[in-house]
Amino acid sequence: MKAPAIELKRLTRYFGSRPVVRDLDFCVPEGKVTALLGLNGAGKTTTIRILMGLLSPTRGAAMTLGQDATKMSTSTRARIGYLVEGHFLYPSMRVRQCESFQRVGYSQWDDSMFREIVDHFGIDPDAKVSTLSRGQRAGVSLGLVLAPDPELLVLDDPALGLDPVSRRALNETLIEFAGGGRRTVLLSTHLLDDVERIADRVAVMVGGRLKVDASLESFRDRVTFFTVPAGATSDASDAKPFAAVPGLIEARRLGGAWQLAVADADQETMASLSRVAGDAVTRNDTTFSDAVLAYLTRERGDGSFLVSGRQASGSVSTS
Ligand SMILES: Nc1ncnc2c1ncn2[C@@H]1O[C@H](COP(=O)(O)OP(=O)(O)OP(=O)(O)O)[C@@H](O)[C@H]1O
């Protein structure tokens, strides 16, 4: 079996007395695109900085490309492309000067790939960085990160603040040059539609802990959405009857209907739903984004339905 590109072993980091990353056991498999998700402050950037060797763990270890991240050699670092939002570029340089400047540090450099990426973002290689839009600067940064042909790409919120056209260019570049097993990618983002397009696997952090580590399909397939017309229950404004539904993640009242999200729905779920609402229940298609949103809403409390199996019923919200 291939060694994982990144392996975290009981990784823990405190800031002062506050644990921000807690006992993370996690592998990023080689040749896959893994999306790292979580609400603001969940600990994603801290984890990434540790596995990049930029921050030391309080306990535990991060192994990146087989090396302890705290002792990463220059040659290992050169095999990793690391892109953070707002990646620094010298404003007075022209795009082609950025390339010449950056490539000095690498033994291999694919200039045709750099040109292709820059072109895909509609950038003139003779333009000065100071005249580029935010999206175009992201394109130059991505080109600079991909041209050395890194085995591992670590992207921390690369699309933050980009307009939809730049986001699409970024996604297409990632699919073209990093998807399909060409390299390993760890991508931290809040953009769930992008994750659905690009990623193979999903990891979700909640309060510094890893709560989900699954393929996109298995995550999506474990959440089912149902619609129940509000008038079908004994009290149209009361969500409590749904609390008995096995695996219920949340019940939200939207307009004239209840929207229910259920983990691992089965015959027992259907029987319970029909006891509450008769035959007025409809099953809806689940998108990955819907499933993650329902999960994160639930996890604002402290559940763990995908890690420890079926969750207990409850956590009914009526917003
Ligand atoms: N250097 C630091 N000193 C003290 N606290 C910090 C430091 N860096 C991060 N934190 C805190 O650690 C927590 C986790 O931050 P982190 O940036 O890892 O979260 P995140 O999941 O990347 O969030 P976001 O999605 O908003 O980027 C936050 O509460 C943050 O304020």
The ligand as a Tripos MOL2 file, in Angstrom:
@<TRIPOS>MOLECULE
LIG
   31    33     1     0     0
SMALL
NO_CHARGES

@<TRIPOS>ATOM
      1 N1         -1.4240   32.7540   16.3680 N.pl3     1 LIG1
      2 C1         -2.5710   32.5730   17.0220 C.ar      1 LIG1
      3 N2         -2.6860   32.9460   18.3220 N.ar      1 LIG1
      4 C2         -3.8410   32.7590   19.0050 C.ar      1 LIG1
      5 N3         -4.9540   32.1940   18.4700 N.ar      1 LIG1
      6 C3         -4.8940   31.8110   17.1730 C.ar      1 LIG1
      7 C4         -3.7060   31.9840   16.3890 C.ar      1 LIG1
      8 N4         -3.9500   31.4920   15.1440 N.ar      1 LIG1
      9 C5         -5.2240   31.0500   15.1530 C.ar      1 LIG1
     10 N5         -5.7860   31.2350   16.3630 N.ar      1 LIG1
     11 C6         -7.1470   30.8570   16.7500 C.3       1 LIG1
     12 O1         -7.3000   29.4750   16.5040 O.3       1 LIG1
     13 C7         -8.6230   29.1880   16.0680 C.3       1 LIG1
     14 C8         -8.5430   28.3850   14.7760 C.3       1 LIG1
     15 O2         -8.0510   29.2450   13.7630 O.3       1 LIG1
     16 P1         -7.8200   28.7320   12.2780 P.3       1 LIG1
     17 O3         -7.3340   29.9140   11.5050 O.co2     1 LIG1
     18 O4         -6.9740   27.5230   12.3020 O.co2     1 LIG1
     19 O5         -9.2950   28.3480   11.8480 O.3       1 LIG1
     20 P2         -9.8910   28.0580   10.3930 P.3       1 LIG1
     21 O6        -10.6680   26.8030   10.4890 O.co2     1 LIG1
     22 O7         -8.8020   28.1070    9.3730 O.co2     1 LIG1
     23 O8        -10.8760   29.2880   10.2130 O.3       1 LIG1
     24 P3        -11.3280   30.0970    8.8810 P.3       1 LIG1
     25 O9        -12.2660   29.2140    8.1660 O.co2     1 LIG1
     26 O10       -11.9880   31.3020    9.4490 O.co2     1 LIG1
     27 O11       -10.0910   30.4160    8.1150 O.co2     1 LIG1
     28 C9         -9.3200   30.5330   15.9010 C.3       1 LIG1
     29 O12       -10.1400   30.7400   17.0310 O.3       1 LIG1
     30 C10        -8.1970   31.5210   15.8670 C.3       1 LIG1
     31 O13        -8.6020   32.7490   16.4120 O.3       1 LIG1
@<TRIPOS>BOND
     1     1     2 1
     2     2     3 ar
     3     2     7 ar
     4     3     4 ar
     5     4     5 ar
     6     5     6 ar
     7     6     7 ar
     8     6    10 ar
     9     7     8 ar
    10     8     9 ar
    11     9    10 ar
    12    10    11 1
    13    11    12 1
    14    11    30 1
    15    12    13 1
    16    13    14 1
    17    13    28 1
    18    14    15 1
    19    15    16 1
    20    16    17 2
    21    16    18 1
    22    16    19 1
    23    19    20 1
    24    20    21 2
    25    20    22 1
    26    20    23 1
    27    23    24 1
    28    24    25 2
    29    24    26 1
    30    24    27 1
    31    28    29 1
    32    28    30 1
    33    30    31 1
@<TRIPOS>SUBSTRUCTURE
     1 LIG1         1 GROUP 0 **** ****
